Amino acid sequence: MNSTVSNQKEAAPVVRKYEIGGVLYIVKATVKDGATENAVAKIHRLIQNDLSKQANQN
């Protein structure tokens, strides 16, 4: 087992249900000690990366 993963402590997960356009999404979120970005920053980064990939493919 990877020692980095086994040594990190996780807080209790937050589970939420969202219904968008008739589709039910179940979201489980956890925060690890030592995280360097919050959820908003991470989602922003993921969206920007996805948009960059799409722009490079066209």
C-alpha positions in Angstrom: 0.0 0.0 0.0 1.2 3.5 -0.8 2.5 5.0 2.4 1.4 8.6 1.4 -2.2 7.5 1.0 -2.2 5.4 4.2 -0.7 8.2 6.3 -3.2 10.9 5.3 -6.2 11.4 7.5 -9.6 12.1 6.0 -12.5 14.0 7.6 -15.9 12.4 7.6 -17.3 12.6 4.0 -20.1 15.0 3.1 -22.8 13.3 1.0 -25.3 15.4 -0.9 -28.0 14.7 -3.4 -28.7 17.1 -6.3 -31.3 16.7 -9.0 -30.4 18.5 -12.2 -32.6 18.2 -15.3 -34.3 15.1 -14.0 -31.0 13.3 -13.2 -30.2 12.6 -9.5 -26.5 13.1 -8.7 -25.1 11.8 -5.4 -21.9 13.7 -4.5 -19.4 12.5 -1.8 -16.8 15.0 -0.8 -13.9 14.5 1.6 -11.0 16.8 2.6 -7.5 15.5 3.3 -5.1 17.1 5.7 -2.5 19.0 3.8 -4.8 19.8 0.9 -3.4 22.8 -1.1 -6.6 24.0 -2.8 -10.3 24.3 -1.8 -13.2 22.8 -3.7 -14.0 26.0 -5.7 -10.4 26.4 -6.8 -10.2 22.7 -7.8 -13.4 22.8 -9.8 -12.3 26.0 -11.5 -9.0 24.4 -12.4 -10.7 21.2 -13.8 -13.1 23.3 -15.9 -10.2 25.4 -17.3 -8.2 22.3 -18.1 -11.2 20.8 -19.9 -11.8 23.9 -21.9 -8.1 24.1 -22.9 -8.2 20.5 -24.1 -11.3 21.2 -26.2 -9.8 24.3 -27.7 -6.6 22.4 -28.6 -8.6 19.7 -30.4 -10.4 22.1 -32.7 
